[in-house]
Amino acid sequence: MRLLRRRPKVFDIQVQDLVLRITAPDDLAEESRAAALSFWEQLQSYGLRHPDFNSSKRPLRQVAADAPEIVKEVVSTSSAAGVGPMFTFRGAVVDSVGRFLGQQVHDVTVALDGSRGVGVSTTLGRGRGGRGPDGLAVIAQSCMLADAAAAGVQACLAKPDGFGMALHYLQQVPGVRGGVVVLGDRIGVAGAVEIAA
């Protein structure tokens, strides 16, 4: 007797300005949507009660005792990267939905810019005011951490000798596996990343 296997499908879920691309059995689409909305609402609700959570570009050292687990993880992860929690919200939702679905199926992918088992944050173009990198990719143990470290890299690049500082920073953040920084005609690689032609 053969067991019926649910075949994975690709479907998109929109939560505010985020569009999550999920690869999982399509009968999990509604559960995925509900989970994504729940995680997003926990972040937003906490931010309404504690405005510095939504706006701080610097690490927060503490959270309210009744803070949801996702908020505690956001503060812990962003602090480890030396940036404020506002830089991790997108990655936090991706990570949380991925973990939620991972309890039900073994083969699942939830992505904005990342994939299962590893977090990737990417940026192309100079961004606001032409001060950002031309290209940036950070690979970390979670999407939340990748987003936080990418924000840290961009903060480094704004300083004198920022290029070298950014590469050094990537090697110092626990959980960051590596990254690539492109600024003009300079390409820097940090950690366990290789560039192949």
KEPAFI-777389 format. One record per residue (C-alpha): x, y, z; residue in three letters. Coordinates in pm, whole numbers. Example, Ala and Ser with C-alpha at 12.3 -4.5 7.8 and 13.67 -1.06 7.14 Angstrom:
<rec px="1230" py="-450" pz="780" residu="ALA"/>
<rec px="1367" py="-106" pz="714" residu="SER"/>
//
This chain:
<rec px="0" py="0" pz="0" residu="MET"/>
<rec px="145" py="338" pz="-103" residu="ARG"/>
<rec px="105" py="634" pz="122" residu="LEU"/>
<rec px="-32" py="943" pz="-43" residu="LEU"/>
<rec px="222" py="1220" pz="-44" residu="ARG"/>
<rec px="117" py="1582" pz="-59" residu="ARG"/>
<rec px="298" py="1745" pz="-346" residu="ARG"/>
<rec px="452" py="2084" pz="-282" residu="PRO"/>
<rec px="326" py="2382" pz="-477" residu="LYS"/>
<rec px="441" py="2741" pz="-492" residu="VAL"/>
<rec px="203" py="3007" pz="-366" residu="PHE"/>
<rec px="236" py="3369" pz="-258" residu="ASP"/>
<rec px="100" py="3525" pz="59" residu="ILE"/>
<rec px="84" py="3901" pz="108" residu="GLN"/>
<rec px="117" py="4048" pz="456" residu="VAL"/>
<rec px="113" py="4428" pz="447" residu="GLN"/>
<rec px="402" py="4518" pz="213" residu="ASP"/>
<rec px="564" py="4171" pz="232" residu="LEU"/>
<rec px="503" py="3901" pz="-24" residu="VAL"/>
<rec px="609" py="3560" pz="100" residu="LEU"/>
<rec px="673" py="3293" pz="-163" residu="ARG"/>
<rec px="606" py="2955" pz="-7" residu="ILE"/>
<rec px="678" py="2610" pz="-144" residu="THR"/>
<rec px="468" py="2359" pz="49" residu="ALA"/>
<rec px="159" py="2144" pz="1" residu="PRO"/>
<rec px="-114" py="2384" pz="-114" residu="ASP"/>
<rec px="-355" py="2267" pz="155" residu="ASP"/>
<rec px="-132" py="2464" pz="394" residu="LEU"/>
<rec px="-193" py="2795" pz="213" residu="ALA"/>
<rec px="-455" py="2923" pz="457" residu="GLU"/>
<rec px="-257" py="2810" pz="762" residu="GLU"/>
<rec px="48" py="2985" pz="618" residu="SER"/>
<rec px="-148" py="3305" pz="566" residu="ARG"/>
<rec px="-290" py="3294" pz="919" residu="ALA"/>
<rec px="55" py="3228" pz="1068" residu="ALA"/>
<rec px="218" py="3510" pz="871" residu="ALA"/>
<rec px="-54" py="3755" pz="975" residu="LEU"/>
<rec px="-27" py="3646" pz="1337" residu="SER"/>
<rec px="350" py="3697" pz="1349" residu="PHE"/>
<rec px="326" py="4034" pz="1172" residu="TRP"/>
<rec px="49" py="4150" pz="1405" residu="GLU"/>
<rec px="252" py="4052" pz="1713" residu="GLN"/>
<rec px="539" py="4270" pz="1590" residu="LEU"/>
<rec px="312" py="4563" pz="1504" residu="GLN"/>
<rec px="108" py="4541" pz="1824" residu="SER"/>
<rec px="420" py="4544" pz="2040" residu="TYR"/>
<rec px="557" py="4835" pz="1837" residu="GLY"/>
<rec px="243" py="5039" pz="1903" residu="LEU"/>
<rec px="289" py="4995" pz="2277" residu="ARG"/>
<rec px="668" py="5046" pz="2260" residu="HIS"/>
<rec px="747" py="5291" pz="1974" residu="PRO"/>
<rec px="1123" py="5254" pz="2010" residu="ASP"/>
<rec px="1084" py="4892" pz="1894" residu="PHE"/>
<rec px="964" py="5018" pz="1553" residu="ASN"/>
<rec px="1204" py="5308" pz="1516" residu="SER"/>
<rec px="1532" py="5238" pz="1698" residu="SER"/>
<rec px="1833" py="5202" pz="1472" residu="LYS"/>
<rec px="2039" py="5102" pz="1774" residu="ARG"/>
<rec px="2011" py="4780" pz="1974" residu="PRO"/>
<rec px="1750" py="4762" pz="2247" residu="LEU"/>
<rec px="1873" py="4599" pz="2563" residu="ARG"/>
<rec px="1542" py="4488" pz="2708" residu="GLN"/>
<rec px="1185" py="4408" pz="2624" residu="VAL"/>
<rec px="866" py="4408" pz="2828" residu="ALA"/>
<rec px="807" py="4098" pz="3038" residu="ALA"/>
<rec px="489" py="4019" pz="2843" residu="ASP"/>
<rec px="654" py="4054" pz="2500" residu="ALA"/>
<rec px="574" py="3773" pz="2252" residu="PRO"/>
<rec px="853" py="3527" pz="2174" residu="GLU"/>
<rec px="901" py="3670" pz="1823" residu="ILE"/>
<rec px="967" py="4015" pz="1976" residu="VAL"/>
<rec px="1220" py="3873" pz="2222" residu="LYS"/>
<rec px="1400" py="3695" pz="1937" residu="GLU"/>
<rec px="1400" py="4009" pz="1720" residu="VAL"/>
<rec px="1558" py="4214" pz="2000" residu="VAL"/>
<rec px="1814" py="3944" pz="2079" residu="SER"/>
<rec px="1910" py="3891" pz="1713" residu="THR"/>
<rec px="1933" py="4258" pz="1622" residu="SER"/>
<rec px="2137" py="4329" pz="1935" residu="SER"/>
<rec px="2382" py="4052" pz="1841" residu="ALA"/>
<rec px="2431" py="4229" pz="1506" residu="ALA"/>
<rec px="2462" py="4570" pz="1674" residu="GLY"/>
<rec px="2158" py="4725" pz="1506" residu="VAL"/>
<rec px="1801" py="4816" pz="1599" residu="GLY"/>
<rec px="1510" py="4573" pz="1578" residu="PRO"/>
<rec px="1343" py="4763" pz="1293" residu="MET"/>
<rec px="1591" py="4604" pz="1052" residu="PHE"/>
<rec px="1481" py="4247" pz="1127" residu="THR"/>
<rec px="1102" py="4249" pz="1087" residu="PHE"/>
<rec px="1093" py="4101" pz="736" residu="ARG"/>
<rec px="1335" py="3824" pz="824" residu="GLY"/>
<rec px="1149" py="3755" pz="1149" residu="ALA"/>
<rec px="824" py="3685" pz="963" residu="VAL"/>
<rec px="1000" py="3460" pz="711" residu="VAL"/>
<rec px="1180" py="3266" pz="984" residu="ASP"/>
<rec px="866" py="3229" pz="1196" residu="SER"/>
<rec px="644" py="3110" pz="913" residu="VAL"/>
<rec px="915" py="2868" pz="800" residu="GLY"/>
<rec px="944" py="2720" pz="1150" residu="ARG"/>
<rec px="566" py="2697" pz="1183" residu="PHE"/>
<rec px="532" py="2507" pz="855" residu="LEU"/>
<rec px="840" py="2298" pz="931" residu="GLY"/>
<rec px="650" py="2141" pz="1220" residu="GLN"/>
<rec px="397" py="2001" pz="971" residu="GLN"/>
<rec px="603" py="1912" pz="665" residu="VAL"/>
<rec px="970" py="1832" pz="613" residu="HIS"/>
<rec px="1024" py="2001" pz="278" residu="ASP"/>
<rec px="920" py="2365" pz="287" residu="VAL"/>
<rec px="1064" py="2691" pz="159" residu="THR"/>
<rec px="953" py="3036" pz="273" residu="VAL"/>
<rec px="1125" py="3321" pz="97" residu="ALA"/>
<rec px="1147" py="3693" pz="57" residu="LEU"/>
<rec px="1518" py="3673" pz="-15" residu="ASP"/>
<rec px="1607" py="3350" pz="161" residu="GLY"/>
<rec px="1550" py="2974" pz="173" residu="SER"/>
<rec px="1511" py="2686" pz="417" residu="ARG"/>
<rec px="1793" py="2636" pz="664" residu="GLY"/>
<rec px="1979" py="2954" pz="578" residu="VAL"/>
<rec px="1892" py="3322" pz="575" residu="GLY"/>
<rec px="1994" py="3547" pz="290" residu="VAL"/>
<rec px="1953" py="3923" pz="269" residu="SER"/>
<rec px="2030" py="4098" pz="-60" residu="THR"/>
<rec px="2038" py="4457" pz="-177" residu="THR"/>
<rec px="2106" py="4598" pz="-523" residu="LEU"/>
<rec px="2155" py="4964" pz="-609" residu="GLY"/>
<rec px="2269" py="5255" pz="-401" residu="ARG"/>
<rec px="1946" py="5293" pz="-203" residu="GLY"/>
<rec px="1846" py="5611" pz="-22" residu="ARG"/>
<rec px="2058" py="5910" pz="-105" residu="GLY"/>
<rec px="2303" py="5706" pz="-313" residu="GLY"/>
<rec px="2494" py="5607" pz="2" residu="ARG"/>
<rec px="2438" py="5232" pz="7" residu="GLY"/>
<rec px="2629" py="4955" pz="-165" residu="PRO"/>
<rec px="2589" py="4873" pz="-532" residu="ASP"/>
<rec px="2534" py="4514" pz="-424" residu="GLY"/>
<rec px="2518" py="4331" pz="-94" residu="LEU"/>
<rec px="2445" py="3971" pz="5" residu="ALA"/>
<rec px="2464" py="3844" pz="361" residu="VAL"/>
<rec px="2427" py="3476" pz="446" residu="ILE"/>
<rec px="2341" py="3384" pz="805" residu="ALA"/>
<rec px="2181" py="3117" pz="1015" residu="GLN"/>
<rec px="1843" py="3294" pz="989" residu="SER"/>
<rec px="1671" py="3551" pz="771" residu="CYS"/>
<rec px="1631" py="3774" pz="1075" residu="MET"/>
<rec px="2006" py="3776" pz="1140" residu="LEU"/>
<rec px="2087" py="3824" pz="770" residu="ALA"/>
<rec px="1865" py="4134" pz="759" residu="ASP"/>
<rec px="2019" py="4271" pz="1079" residu="ALA"/>
<rec px="2375" py="4214" pz="957" residu="ALA"/>
<rec px="2294" py="4374" pz="620" residu="ALA"/>
<rec px="2183" py="4686" pz="809" residu="ALA"/>
<rec px="2509" py="4677" pz="1006" residu="GLY"/>
<rec px="2711" py="4658" pz="683" residu="VAL"/>
<rec px="2529" py="4960" pz="543" residu="GLN"/>
<rec px="2599" py="5156" pz="862" residu="ALA"/>
<rec px="2970" py="5068" pz="832" residu="CYS"/>
<rec px="2985" py="5177" pz="469" residu="LEU"/>
<rec px="2877" py="5530" pz="565" residu="ALA"/>
<rec px="3196" py="5577" pz="770" residu="LYS"/>
<rec px="3553" py="5656" pz="660" residu="PRO"/>
<rec px="3725" py="5329" pz="562" residu="ASP"/>
<rec px="3378" py="5178" pz="574" residu="GLY"/>
<rec px="3448" py="4915" pz="310" residu="PHE"/>
<rec px="3712" py="4736" pz="517" residu="GLY"/>
<rec px="3511" py="4794" pz="833" residu="MET"/>
<rec px="3204" py="4629" pz="673" residu="ALA"/>
<rec px="3399" py="4316" pz="579" residu="LEU"/>
<rec px="3549" py="4294" pz="927" residu="HIS"/>
<rec px="3205" py="4344" pz="1081" residu="TYR"/>
<rec px="3062" py="4049" pz="885" residu="LEU"/>
<rec px="3330" py="3822" pz="1026" residu="GLN"/>
<rec px="3253" py="3928" pz="1384" residu="GLN"/>
<rec px="2876" py="3876" pz="1402" residu="VAL"/>
<rec px="2796" py="3534" pz="1552" residu="PRO"/>
<rec px="2579" py="3330" pz="1317" residu="GLY"/>
<rec px="2677" py="3518" pz="1000" residu="VAL"/>
<rec px="2831" py="3273" pz="755" residu="ARG"/>
<rec px="2961" py="3535" pz="515" residu="GLY"/>
<rec px="2879" py="3806" pz="269" residu="GLY"/>
<rec px="2966" py="3990" pz="-48" residu="VAL"/>
<rec px="2985" py="4370" pz="-68" residu="VAL"/>
<rec px="3005" py="4556" pz="-401" residu="VAL"/>
<rec px="3085" py="4926" pz="-394" residu="LEU"/>
<rec px="3179" py="5084" pz="-725" residu="GLY"/>
<rec px="3467" py="4885" pz="-871" residu="ASP"/>
<rec px="3545" py="4718" pz="-537" residu="ARG"/>
<rec px="3420" py="4371" pz="-446" residu="ILE"/>
<rec px="3476" py="4238" pz="-94" residu="GLY"/>
<rec px="3409" py="3886" pz="31" residu="VAL"/>
<rec px="3390" py="3784" pz="397" residu="ALA"/>
<rec px="3344" py="3450" pz="567" residu="GLY"/>
<rec px="3258" py="3121" pz="399" residu="ALA"/>
<rec px="3160" py="3270" pz="63" residu="VAL"/>
<rec px="3324" py="3218" pz="-273" residu="GLU"/>
<rec px="3273" py="3404" pz="-599" residu="ILE"/>
<rec px="3282" py="3180" pz="-905" residu="ALA"/>
<rec px="3308" py="3299" pz="-1263" residu="ALA"/>
//
